[in-house]
Amino acid sequence: MTPLPHAPDLMAVARSVVWFEEPEQALAEPIRFLAYVMTYATPAEIEVVRQYVDESAFTEALEKAPPGIMDARSWAYWNVVSGRYPVPPMPRRFGLDTPRLD
C-alpha cells in the first residue's frame, strides 16, 4: 500500500482514531491505520479517509489486518462491504498456549 499523506484532515482522523500515538506515527503504517479507521472512525472520518485511499486499500487492510485491533462487528461489516463473504475468521494472536488452527 502506498504511504498516506500528512494532509491536515487526515492527520485529524489519525489523531482521533489512533489517539494513543502521534498522527505521523499512525499514518506511517497504512494497513494498521485503516484497521483502526474501520473500527473506530465515524462516518464523516471515513469519508475523509476515502479521499486518500480507494476501496482496494480497505480490502488490503482486511487481508493484512493486525490481530487485536478490529472487533467482531467491525470485522463482519467491512468484510461484507468489501465483498468478502462468507466472512473469514478474524486475525488471531498466537502465544505459547494458543493452539494454531491451520
VOPAGU-2260 file (C-alpha; in pm, 1 decimal, decimal comma):
REM VOPAGU-2260
SITE   aa  ch    i         X         Y         Z
SITE  MET   A    0       0,0       0,0       0,0
SITE  THR   A    1     125,0     346,1     -78,5
SITE  PRO   A    2     216,1     579,3     208,8
SITE  LEU   A    3     -54,0     814,7     328,6
SITE  PRO   A    4      -0,3    1191,8     305,0
SITE  HIS   A    5      20,5    1412,3     610,6
SITE  ALA   A    6    -275,5    1622,2     499,6
SITE  PRO   A    7    -436,9    1820,6     784,7
SITE  ASP   A    8    -776,2    1647,0     756,7
SITE  LEU   A    9    -617,3    1300,5     750,3
SITE  MET   A   10    -394,7    1392,7    1045,1
SITE  ALA   A   11    -709,8    1491,0    1237,1
SITE  VAL   A   12    -862,3    1148,4    1168,4
SITE  ALA   A   13    -539,8     978,8    1277,1
SITE  ARG   A   14    -540,1    1182,4    1599,4
SITE  SER   A   15    -899,3    1072,1    1666,6
SITE  VAL   A   16    -886,5     700,1    1586,1
SITE  VAL   A   17    -530,8     624,3    1699,6
SITE  TRP   A   18    -547,6     856,5    1999,3
SITE  PHE   A   19    -259,0     698,2    2187,6
SITE  GLU   A   20      18,8     796,4    1943,4
SITE  GLU   A   21     120,6    1085,4    1722,6
SITE  PRO   A   22     -68,7    1112,2    1390,9
SITE  GLU   A   23     253,7    1090,6    1188,3
SITE  GLN   A   24     330,6     756,9    1351,9
SITE  ALA   A   25     -22,6     627,1    1286,8
SITE  LEU   A   26      -9,7     725,7     918,4
SITE  ALA   A   27     331,6     562,4     875,4
SITE  GLU   A   28     161,7     219,4     886,2
SITE  PRO   A   29    -133,3     244,8     643,7
SITE  ILE   A   30    -264,5    -110,7     697,3
SITE  ARG   A   31    -271,8     -68,2    1073,5
SITE  PHE   A   32    -418,7     282,7    1042,2
SITE  LEU   A   33    -702,5     158,6     819,5
SITE  ALA   A   34    -778,7    -122,0    1066,2
SITE  TYR   A   35    -826,3     144,3    1335,2
SITE  VAL   A   36   -1035,2     354,6    1095,4
SITE  MET   A   37   -1261,6      59,0    1017,7
SITE  THR   A   38   -1310,9       0,2    1389,8
SITE  TYR   A   39   -1328,8     345,8    1547,6
SITE  ALA   A   40   -1390,7     613,4    1281,4
SITE  THR   A   41   -1715,8     798,5    1243,6
SITE  PRO   A   42   -1887,2     803,9     902,6
SITE  ALA   A   43   -1753,9    1158,0     847,6
SITE  GLU   A   44   -1398,2    1045,1     927,7
SITE  ILE   A   45   -1432,9     750,6     688,7
SITE  GLU   A   46   -1533,6     993,3     413,3
SITE  VAL   A   47   -1215,1    1191,8     478,5
SITE  VAL   A   48   -1004,9     875,4     450,2
SITE  ARG   A   49   -1183,3     777,4     126,4
SITE  GLN   A   50   -1046,4    1095,6     -30,9
SITE  TYR   A   51    -696,8     945,5       0,4
SITE  VAL   A   52    -748,5     570,4     -47,9
SITE  ASP   A   53    -972,5     361,7    -271,7
SITE  GLU   A   54   -1180,8      57,1    -187,0
SITE  SER   A   55    -894,2    -178,0    -268,2
SITE  ALA   A   56    -695,4     -25,5      19,2
SITE  PHE   A   57    -971,4    -118,1     264,2
SITE  THR   A   58    -976,7    -472,7     124,9
SITE  GLU   A   59    -598,1    -497,1     152,4
SITE  ALA   A   60    -619,2    -373,8     510,8
SITE  LEU   A   61    -868,1    -652,0     586,5
SITE  GLU   A   62    -647,0    -914,2     425,3
SITE  LYS   A   63    -345,4    -798,9     627,7
SITE  ALA   A   64    -516,7    -669,8     942,3
SITE  PRO   A   65    -305,4    -698,2    1254,7
SITE  PRO   A   66    -469,8    -910,1    1523,6
SITE  GLY   A   67    -628,4    -737,0    1819,4
SITE  ILE   A   68    -742,6    -412,2    1653,6
SITE  MET   A   69   -1079,5    -488,4    1495,7
SITE  ASP   A   70   -1380,6    -604,7    1692,6
SITE  ALA   A   71   -1610,9    -878,2    1561,3
SITE  ARG   A   72   -1884,6    -638,8    1449,3
SITE  SER   A   73   -1647,1    -415,9    1250,8
SITE  TRP   A   74   -1474,0    -721,0    1103,7
SITE  ALA   A   75   -1803,7    -866,0     980,6
SITE  TYR   A   76   -1932,7    -534,8     844,4
SITE  TRP   A   77   -1621,0    -438,5     648,4
SITE  ASN   A   78   -1574,2    -785,2     505,5
SITE  VAL   A   79   -1930,2    -787,5     371,3
SITE  VAL   A   80   -1890,1    -431,3     236,6
SITE  SER   A   81   -1568,5    -544,8      63,8
SITE  GLY   A   82   -1742,2    -844,1     -93,3
SITE  ARG   A   83   -1565,3   -1099,0     124,6
SITE  TYR   A   84   -1849,3   -1337,0     201,6
SITE  PRO   A   85   -1859,9   -1567,7     380,3
SITE  VAL   A   86   -1664,4   -1361,2     627,2
SITE  PRO   A   87   -1324,8   -1517,3     701,9
SITE  PRO   A   88   -1209,5   -1572,8    1060,1
SITE  MET   A   89   -1070,7   -1270,1    1240,8
SITE  PRO   A   90    -693,3   -1235,6    1272,5
SITE  ARG   A   91    -572,3   -1405,3    1588,2
SITE  ARG   A   92    -274,5   -1368,4    1813,3
SITE  PHE   A   93     -82,7   -1685,6    1883,8
SITE  GLY   A   94     106,5   -1743,8    2203,9
SITE  LEU   A   95     275,2   -2037,5    2364,3
SITE  ASP   A   96     -53,3   -2175,6    2498,4
SITE  THR   A   97    -272,2   -2091,4    2196,4
SITE  PRO   A   98    -328,4   -2382,0    1958,1
SITE  ARG   A   99    -288,1   -2299,5    1588,4
SITE  LEU   A  100    -585,0   -2390,7    1371,8
SITE  ASP   A  101    -403,3   -2405,6    1037,2
